[in-house]
Amino acid sequence: MSEERSTKHAEVLRLALVDGCSTREISRRLGMARRTVRRILGKGPIRPTAPPRVSMLAAYEEVLAQALKDSPAIRAPAMLERLRQAGFAGGVTIVRQRLRELRPKEPRRAYLTLDFPPGSAAQVDWADFGFAIPGLARRISAFVMVLCHSRMMYIEFTASQQMGTFLRCMERGLAFFGGSAEVDIFDNMKTVVASGSGPRAVFNDRFLNYSSARHFAARACNARSGNEKGRVERPIGFVRERFRPGRRFASLLDMNQQAVEWRDTYANNRVHEVTGKVPALVFENVEKPVLKPLVQTPFDTDEVLTTTITKMFRVRFDRNTYSVPPNLVGQAVLVRANDDAVAIFLGPKEVARHRRQWGVGVDEESPTHREALAKQRPRAKGEPTSTWLEMLGETGARYQKLLVAGSRSIERELVRLTFLAEIFGTSATAAAMADVMATSHVGAEFVEYVLRHKKGMIPSPAPLRLGDPVLDSVSFLEPDLEQYDRLVASRLTRDPGDIPPEGDDP
């Protein structure tokens, strides 16, 4: 090493170790590259390192240990409360990190590969696919049913997970397989499990009736135990990875048509990555012959709801409304719905039937129901019975449309407008109505304001007509009041003279 290089090395070490200069400062002073300064410092003596920082929790390790011993599952906020009582001034973040270090790690569990003989079991689950259909404000769910031995899969997309939809999917799934397995394994979905999980699960009564009618046993998985239904979890992931990406759907029907084509072309005809066999061939040759035959006895899969008819002669069902005859307002009715129709019953009689709507906030009205109400109440058509506004031409028609769309009393508005027309004239009232609409308002009080104040008109009502020719022909001359004025003036100016005796007239 040359003398100049040695001098530079020494100067770098002096500035760093004696003066405590940073790499940037040494580079600036000596005109050296920072990389060179770092390399020199790396070859020099080891810089003294700062002593390790003592954690704020070091003084509270006994409190931490005792709390974990008393309650191994204690959470950081609860632990922070105990530490506060002991004088700890830190926050919850350091407590959460320390608990993560102290809490014993759960040992990795080993799992056995389950073996399902042909026809012994099927697994069923729902999968959420979000708002997959443009314009449909409902989340789309996939109903997936898989035979555990052959891995044969049935899939169907729905806009609901209600009991009726679930049972209809079960019916179509069993029909697809042409039989039922000995036991069906379910996650803890509400349509299957009313409470509990695993061996302590309490099943939904209606679902138990269905499983009994279709001759299969039901088993519920334990909570948070996805390994117990891996035969259906993996196919759901397969659907997400292979079917969903890149596809666009015009409707729920279009989505299911694409799913059927994909299921029958690829999903069930591929070589399964675990078994190394084709699910459709294993199903056809091995599993289908041992499935229980389907029971042909019908089972009621309708969604059923008891509700009351609103004053707008509607029933509310599944976030939509459906009309009924208006004379049934206030009655308690039974609503039965399937995938296609919604029927309303009053006792045993069907009083209305509509096409089921799968949107949100849709009002399904039968024209016959509105016509029936119009016959009972002519004003229920939403149009005023008076034709006075119609006589005003385009202005009256426009004003009438605005009244119908608003919340004002049409009858009261007509009375006030008719009165204004009588005292100010029809043409002037119509012109005032046009002026009010030009200001984006509607209302008889605005019309009157324009007539009285903006136009300065004085009411000049037409003569009162009583409908009797004799009375209508009667006329009276207007009295001349000036003579009274003259009498008052003359009495105030003449000399009153002597005061008359008491009792005499003045």
C-alpha positions as MATLAB code, in Angstrom:
seq = 'MSEERSTKHAEVLRLALVDGCSTREISRRLGMARRTVRRILGKGPIRPTAPPRVSMLAAYEEVLAQALKDSPAIRAPAMLERLRQAGFAGGVTIVRQRLRELRPKEPRRAYLTLDFPPGSAAQVDWADFGFAIPGLARRISAFVMVLCHSRMMYIEFTASQQMGTFLRCMERGLAFFGGSAEVDIFDNMKTVVASGSGPRAVFNDRFLNYSSARHFAARACNARSGNEKGRVERPIGFVRERFRPGRRFASLLDMNQQAVEWRDTYANNRVHEVTGKVPALVFENVEKPVLKPLVQTPFDTDEVLTTTITKMFRVRFDRNTYSVPPNLVGQAVLVRANDDAVAIFLGPKEVARHRRQWGVGVDEESPTHREALAKQRPRAKGEPTSTWLEMLGETGARYQKLLVAGSRSIERELVRLTFLAEIFGTSATAAAMADVMATSHVGAEFVEYVLRHKKGMIPSPAPLRLGDPVLDSVSFLEPDLEQYDRLVASRLTRDPGDIPPEGDDP';
ca = [
       0.000    0.000    0.000;
       1.457    3.380   -0.975;
       2.113    6.103    1.580;
      -0.707    8.291    0.149;
      -3.238    5.472    0.393;
      -2.122    4.700    3.956;
      -2.586    8.341    4.884;
      -6.091    8.362    3.443;
      -6.969    5.152    5.254;
      -5.731    6.585    8.524;
      -7.642    9.805    7.960;
     -10.828    7.887    7.198;
     -10.452    5.820   10.372;
      -9.696    8.912   12.453;
     -12.722   10.816   11.200;
     -14.989    7.825   11.742;
     -13.758    6.492   15.073;
     -12.414    9.616   16.775;
     -14.549   12.435   15.392;
     -17.607   10.280   14.864;
     -18.237   11.565   11.322;
     -20.682    9.817    9.095;
     -19.817    8.142    5.825;
     -21.366   11.058    3.926;
     -19.304   13.613    5.869;
     -16.037   11.677    5.413;
     -16.720   11.358    1.700;
     -17.333   15.106    1.424;
     -14.230   16.106    3.406;
     -11.773   13.785    1.694;
     -13.354   13.818   -1.759;
     -13.705   10.028   -1.769;
     -16.535    7.838   -2.963;
     -18.821    6.581   -0.225;
     -18.256    3.032   -1.381;
     -14.510    3.478   -0.855;
     -15.109    4.930    2.615;
     -17.318    1.980    3.515;
     -14.728   -0.496    2.240;
     -11.986    1.144    4.295;
     -14.105    1.172    7.424;
     -14.905   -2.479    6.908;
     -11.206   -3.308    6.912;
     -10.429   -1.185    9.915;
     -11.032   -1.958   13.566;
     -14.511   -3.024   14.569;
     -16.550   -0.056   15.542;
     -17.982   -0.245   18.998;
     -21.609   -1.235   18.861;
     -24.295    0.282   21.004;
     -25.544   -1.895   23.818;
     -28.813   -3.692   23.063;
     -31.931   -1.758   24.002;
     -33.795   -2.951   27.019;
     -37.472   -3.603   26.289;
     -40.080   -1.641   28.213;
     -41.610   -5.004   29.125;
     -38.430   -6.371   30.717;
     -39.590   -5.318   34.177;
     -42.986   -6.959   33.684;
     -41.961  -10.428   32.520;
     -43.327  -12.002   35.701;
     -46.705  -10.352   35.154;
     -46.739  -11.629   31.582;
     -45.769  -15.138   32.583;
     -48.376  -15.334   35.354;
     -51.136  -14.000   33.087;
     -50.305  -16.552   30.374;
     -50.261  -19.287   32.986;
     -53.694  -18.256   34.292;
     -55.200  -17.750   30.855;
     -53.167  -19.060   27.908;
     -55.634  -17.537   25.400;
     -55.501  -14.008   26.851;
     -55.447  -11.292   24.172;
     -53.172   -8.286   24.032;
     -55.785   -5.651   25.086;
     -56.679   -7.654   28.192;
     -52.993   -8.151   28.976;
     -52.408   -4.412   28.596;
     -55.031   -3.748   31.282;
     -53.143   -5.964   33.732;
     -49.853   -4.298   32.859;
     -51.375   -0.849   33.366;
     -52.232   -1.817   36.929;
     -48.569   -2.723   37.412;
     -47.386    0.658   36.090;
     -46.640   -0.163   32.420;
     -46.709    2.972   30.234;
     -46.249    1.416   26.778;
     -48.806    0.623   24.110;
     -50.586   -2.479   22.903;
     -48.283   -3.100   19.916;
     -45.247   -4.104   21.989;
     -47.516   -6.232   24.215;
     -48.978   -8.023   21.200;
     -45.491   -8.715   19.804;
     -44.213  -10.052   23.134;
     -47.244  -12.312   23.568;
     -46.611  -13.707   20.099;
     -43.065  -14.606   21.229;
     -44.096  -16.074   24.586;
     -47.232  -17.940   23.577;
     -46.466  -21.589   22.880;
     -46.789  -22.538   19.245;
     -49.322  -25.184   18.371;
     -47.610  -28.282   17.060;
     -48.135  -29.086   13.429;
     -50.908  -31.619   13.058;
     -50.731  -34.708   10.940;
     -53.738  -35.790    8.901;
     -54.768  -39.123    7.543;
     -55.887  -39.456    3.962;
     -59.549  -40.402    4.123;
     -60.700  -43.285    1.998;
     -64.301  -43.272    0.828;
     -65.700  -46.458   -0.693;
     -67.914  -46.037   -3.775;
     -71.327  -44.600   -2.937;
     -70.455  -44.000    0.704;
     -70.383  -40.217    0.879;
     -70.876  -36.918   -0.892;
     -69.729  -33.485    0.244;
     -71.738  -30.278   -0.272;
     -70.803  -26.627    0.208;
     -71.477  -23.075   -0.973;
     -68.861  -20.777   -2.510;
     -69.216  -17.014   -2.830;
     -68.414  -15.494   -6.239;
     -69.373  -11.895   -5.449;
     -71.217   -9.627   -7.880;
     -70.373  -11.692  -10.929;
     -73.267  -10.583  -13.143;
     -73.305   -6.948  -14.339;
     -76.474   -5.120  -13.367;
     -77.560   -7.708  -10.795;
     -77.286   -6.301   -7.273;
     -77.001   -9.730   -5.650;
     -74.002  -11.815   -4.730;
     -73.698  -14.992   -6.761;
     -73.102  -18.297   -4.962;
     -71.958  -21.618   -6.357;
     -73.610  -24.784   -5.060;
     -71.018  -27.563   -5.330;
     -71.746  -31.257   -4.687;
     -68.993  -33.877   -5.097;
     -69.042  -37.661   -4.762;
     -66.102  -38.457   -2.503;
     -64.928  -41.650   -4.269;
     -65.083  -40.713   -7.949;
     -64.697  -36.902   -7.513;
     -67.638  -36.463   -9.877;
     -68.823  -32.863   -9.452;
     -72.145  -31.049   -9.802;
     -72.098  -27.233   -9.852;
     -74.876  -24.663  -10.059;
     -74.827  -20.884   -9.617;
     -77.632  -19.136   -7.737;
     -78.529  -15.655   -6.507;
     -79.625  -16.932   -3.091;
     -78.649  -19.403   -0.359;
     -82.094  -19.610    1.218;
     -83.613  -22.927    2.209;
     -85.819  -23.251   -0.866;
     -82.944  -22.552   -3.264;
     -80.710  -24.962   -1.357;
     -83.234  -27.804   -1.480;
     -83.869  -27.270   -5.186;
     -80.119  -27.419   -5.820;
     -79.977  -30.655   -3.819;
     -82.789  -32.079   -5.942;
     -81.029  -31.213   -9.191;
     -77.709  -32.509   -7.857;
     -79.186  -35.889   -6.918;
     -80.905  -36.063  -10.299;
     -77.566  -35.332  -12.010;
     -75.911  -38.250  -10.219;
     -78.965  -40.462  -10.637;
     -78.936  -41.524   -6.980;
     -77.818  -40.619   -3.457;
     -74.850  -41.620   -1.319;
     -75.083  -43.181    2.125;
     -74.181  -39.921    3.879;
     -73.846  -36.302    2.806;
     -71.251  -34.178    4.584;
     -71.998  -30.466    5.033;
     -70.320  -27.388    6.366;
     -72.168  -25.518    9.131;
     -74.494  -23.688    6.731;
     -77.663  -22.296    8.350;
     -79.953  -24.254    6.052;
     -78.472  -27.491    7.438;
     -77.237  -26.805   10.980;
     -79.408  -24.828   13.392;
     -76.766  -24.716   16.146;
     -73.550  -26.392   17.232;
     -71.129  -28.203   14.954;
     -69.676  -31.635   14.377;
     -71.093  -34.348   16.660;
     -72.969  -31.709   18.689;
     -74.716  -30.192   15.669;
     -78.474  -29.635   15.869;
     -79.880  -29.984   12.361;
     -82.570  -27.842   10.773;
     -85.948  -29.590   11.036;
     -86.927  -28.986    7.423;
     -83.585  -30.261    6.178;
     -83.916  -33.390    8.329;
     -87.296  -34.029    6.734;
     -85.708  -33.686    3.322;
     -82.792  -36.022    4.063;
     -85.215  -38.574    5.453;
     -87.397  -38.307    2.339;
     -84.345  -38.808    0.088;
     -82.872  -41.616    2.228;
     -79.431  -40.237    3.030;
     -77.804  -39.479    6.368;
     -76.384  -36.057    7.172;
     -73.135  -35.235    8.903;
     -71.868  -31.789    9.919;
     -68.198  -30.832    9.976;
     -66.534  -29.393   13.034;
     -66.094  -25.637   13.106;
     -62.929  -24.350   11.410;
     -62.049  -27.817   10.132;
     -61.732  -27.479    6.392;
     -59.809  -30.733    6.215;
     -63.034  -32.605    6.995;
     -64.538  -31.507    3.663;
     -61.503  -31.413    1.442;
     -63.280  -33.357   -1.313;
     -65.486  -30.307   -1.942;
     -63.045  -27.555   -0.936;
     -60.549  -28.500   -3.639;
     -63.181  -28.562   -6.413;
     -64.339  -25.089   -5.306;
     -60.769  -23.857   -5.701;
     -60.634  -25.644   -9.054;
     -63.763  -23.748  -10.176;
     -62.221  -20.435   -9.089;
     -58.966  -21.133  -10.928;
     -60.216  -22.797  -14.099;
     -63.796  -21.682  -14.757;
     -64.141  -18.132  -13.449;
     -61.103  -16.230  -14.840;
     -61.744  -14.318  -18.037;
     -65.426  -15.167  -18.396;
     -68.267  -12.669  -18.787;
     -71.898  -13.453  -18.054;
     -74.965  -11.708  -19.441;
     -77.338  -13.284  -16.903;
     -77.609  -16.016  -14.307;
     -78.946  -18.355  -16.993;
     -75.937  -17.616  -19.193;
     -73.595  -18.268  -16.264;
     -75.180  -21.663  -15.575;
     -75.133  -22.618  -19.254;
     -71.414  -21.902  -19.419;
     -70.890  -23.811  -16.159;
     -72.718  -26.887  -17.493;
     -70.657  -26.896  -20.676;
     -67.406  -26.505  -18.744;
     -68.397  -29.149  -16.170;
     -69.320  -31.787  -18.750;
     -66.486  -30.978  -21.162;
     -63.510  -30.382  -18.873;
     -64.108  -30.633  -15.121;
     -65.451  -34.194  -14.972;
     -63.485  -35.497  -17.966;
     -60.002  -34.398  -16.954;
     -57.453  -36.678  -15.311;
     -57.794  -35.903  -11.615;
     -54.571  -34.562  -10.130;
     -54.848  -36.740   -6.991;
     -56.347  -40.027   -8.178;
     -54.815  -39.981  -11.643;
     -58.169  -41.146  -13.032;
     -60.985  -39.533  -14.979;
     -63.881  -38.723  -12.562;
     -66.577  -39.335  -15.180;
     -65.219  -42.813  -15.972;
     -64.824  -43.784  -12.316;
     -68.366  -42.598  -11.669;
     -69.843  -44.458  -14.627;
     -68.020  -47.742  -14.056;
     -67.647  -47.925  -10.275;
     -69.746  -45.503   -8.228;
     -73.020  -44.959  -10.062;
     -74.096  -48.642   -9.869;
     -73.906  -48.592   -6.053;
     -75.750  -45.304   -5.424;
     -79.144  -45.485   -3.770;
     -81.918  -45.107   -6.362;
     -83.772  -41.811   -6.382;
     -87.068  -41.563   -4.504;
     -89.803  -40.242   -6.767;
     -91.984  -38.912   -3.943;
     -92.298  -35.106   -4.395;
     -90.896  -32.864   -1.688;
     -91.973  -29.283   -1.117;
     -88.917  -27.131   -1.884;
     -90.726  -23.772   -2.067;
     -89.623  -20.846    0.043;
     -92.505  -20.049    2.401;
     -93.213  -16.755    4.146;
     -96.190  -15.454    6.126;
     -96.642  -11.696    5.808;
     -99.235   -8.901    5.784;
    -100.394   -6.956    2.729;
     -99.353   -3.306    2.875;
    -101.608   -0.324    2.194;
    -100.056   -0.125   -1.271;
    -101.603   -3.597   -1.921;
     -98.154   -5.219   -1.947;
     -96.342   -8.068   -0.217;
     -92.629   -7.802    0.489;
     -90.549  -10.864   -0.334;
     -86.797  -11.306   -0.750;
     -86.136   -7.536   -1.069;
     -88.788   -7.025   -3.762;
     -92.534   -6.256   -3.746;
     -95.424   -7.984   -5.507;
     -98.965   -6.682   -5.978;
    -102.202   -8.354   -4.825;
    -105.883   -7.427   -5.246;
    -106.420   -4.102   -3.412;
    -109.402   -5.369   -1.401;
    -106.996   -7.591    0.591;
    -105.073   -4.747    2.237;
    -104.204   -5.647    5.840;
    -104.816   -9.369    5.369;
    -102.266  -12.000    6.447;
    -101.208  -14.086    3.451;
     -98.840  -16.934    2.663;
     -96.125  -16.384    0.070;
     -94.690  -19.410   -1.759;
     -91.794  -18.979   -4.185;
     -89.586  -21.119   -6.372;
     -86.944  -20.193   -8.940;
     -89.509  -18.923  -11.444;
     -92.664  -17.713   -9.693;
     -94.024  -16.077   -6.541;
     -97.556  -17.114   -5.522;
     -99.638  -15.431   -2.792;
    -102.336  -17.401   -0.953;
    -105.162  -16.217    1.281;
    -106.022  -19.415    3.105;
    -106.181  -22.180    0.467;
    -106.978  -19.746   -2.376;
    -104.274  -18.375   -4.652;
    -104.951  -14.643   -5.014;
    -101.909  -13.580   -7.080;
     -99.022  -15.060   -9.034;
     -95.999  -13.217  -10.431;
     -92.762  -13.963  -12.205;
     -90.024  -14.022   -9.571;
     -87.662  -11.092   -9.658;
     -84.003  -11.639   -8.784;
     -83.053   -7.989   -8.647;
     -83.261   -5.739   -5.593;
     -86.019   -3.195   -5.011;
     -88.106   -4.371   -7.985;
     -91.862   -3.731   -7.857;
     -93.835   -6.389   -9.757;
     -97.383   -5.147  -10.348;
    -100.246   -6.808  -12.179;
    -102.263   -4.357  -14.346;
    -105.491   -6.030  -13.210;
    -104.765   -5.084   -9.593;
    -104.336   -1.399  -10.455;
    -107.476   -1.465  -12.593;
    -109.441   -2.980   -9.713;
    -108.326   -0.173   -7.429;
    -109.181    2.428  -10.078;
    -112.744    1.106  -10.222;
    -113.082    1.315   -6.441;
    -111.489    4.767   -6.198;
    -111.385    6.801   -9.391;
    -108.724    9.090   -7.998;
    -106.432    6.131   -7.347;
    -105.428    6.234  -11.016;
    -103.096    9.046  -10.085;
    -105.015   11.633  -12.196;
    -107.331   14.393  -10.911;
    -110.998   13.848  -11.709;
    -111.452   17.498  -12.715;
    -110.812   18.447  -16.315;
    -110.179   22.124  -15.464;
    -106.435   21.793  -15.929;
    -106.951   20.036  -19.231;
    -108.796   23.138  -20.480;
    -105.564   25.136  -20.089;
    -103.872   23.183  -22.883;
    -100.195   22.303  -22.703;
     -99.608   24.404  -19.582;
    -102.393   22.645  -17.686;
    -101.281   19.188  -18.843;
     -97.701   19.855  -17.739;
     -98.830   21.239  -14.391;
    -101.124   18.250  -13.833;
     -98.250   15.827  -14.501;
     -96.116   17.591  -11.909;
     -98.921   17.411   -9.333;
     -99.360   13.674   -9.888;
     -95.633   13.052   -9.433;
     -95.418   15.132   -6.269;
     -96.631   14.631   -2.729;
     -99.136   17.508   -2.629;
    -102.874   16.915   -2.287;
    -104.175   17.091   -5.851;
    -107.697   17.874   -4.660;
    -106.550   20.803   -2.513;
    -104.388   22.183   -5.297;
    -107.298   22.024   -7.750;
    -109.598   23.861   -5.332;
    -107.101   26.680   -4.810;
    -106.251   26.986   -8.497;
    -109.925   27.043   -9.427;
    -110.506   29.834   -6.899;
    -107.599   31.830   -8.363;
    -109.009   31.364  -11.854;
    -112.377   32.674  -10.695;
    -111.054   35.853   -9.111;
    -108.155   36.604  -11.501;
    -109.300   34.975  -14.710;
    -108.345   31.705  -16.402;
    -105.787   33.136  -18.825;
    -103.971   35.115  -16.116;
    -103.875   32.068  -13.839;
    -102.484   29.876  -16.639;
     -99.782   32.469  -17.366;
     -98.862   32.579  -13.671;
     -98.656   28.773  -13.589;
     -96.221   28.879  -16.530;
     -94.109   31.488  -14.685;
     -93.997   29.298  -11.568;
     -92.928   26.220  -13.535;
     -90.194   28.294  -15.174;
     -88.681   28.744  -11.690;
     -88.724   24.939  -11.167;
     -91.538   25.075   -8.622;
     -95.130   23.943   -8.411;
     -97.868   24.982   -5.975;
    -100.952   27.172   -5.756;
     -99.306   29.501   -3.230;
     -96.586   30.355   -5.765;
     -99.213   31.000   -8.440;
    -101.098   33.338   -6.110;
     -97.891   35.176   -5.224;
     -97.169   35.809   -8.912;
    -100.711   37.068   -9.527;
    -100.986   39.349   -6.499;
     -97.451   40.686   -6.061;
     -95.430   40.251   -9.212;
     -98.215   41.170  -11.604;
    -100.072   43.377   -9.116;
    -103.487   42.093  -10.144;
    -106.609   42.959   -8.140;
    -109.225   40.235   -7.684;
    -112.326   40.863   -9.789;
    -114.632   37.917   -9.230;
    -117.444   37.267  -11.702;
    -121.047   37.782  -10.539;
    -122.381   35.047   -8.318;
    -124.758   32.693  -10.088;
    -127.305   30.791   -7.996;
    -128.739   28.671  -10.783;
    -132.261   30.198  -10.497;
    -133.100   32.596  -13.414;
    -135.374   34.742  -11.217;
    -132.744   35.205   -8.520;
    -129.885   35.627  -10.987;
    -131.817   38.479  -12.733;
    -132.221   40.506   -9.537;
    -129.975   43.549   -9.494;
    -129.524   46.418   -7.047;
    -128.241   49.891   -7.669;
    -125.174   50.840   -5.741;
    -126.203   53.385   -3.038;
    -124.840   56.921   -3.201;
    -122.904   57.467    0.022;
    -121.991   61.109   -0.653;
    -125.212   62.373    1.004;
    -123.989   60.937    4.302;
    -120.721   62.765    3.820;
    -122.582   66.070    3.259;
    -124.681   65.608    6.382;
    -121.652   64.985    8.510;
    -119.821   67.976    7.058;
    -122.744   70.427    7.532;
    -123.357   69.339   11.114;
    -119.735   69.944   12.032;
    -119.724   73.538   10.564;
    -123.065   75.119   11.699;
    -123.537   77.092   14.959;
    -125.137   74.800   17.453;
    -126.895   77.733   19.218;
    -128.412   77.306   22.679;
    -128.128   73.997   24.290;
    -131.549   72.363   24.117;
    -133.289   71.459   27.332;
    -132.626   68.027   28.718;
    -134.883   65.490   27.120;
    -135.416   67.413   23.830;
    -133.988   66.116   20.605;
    -130.964   67.980   19.378;
];
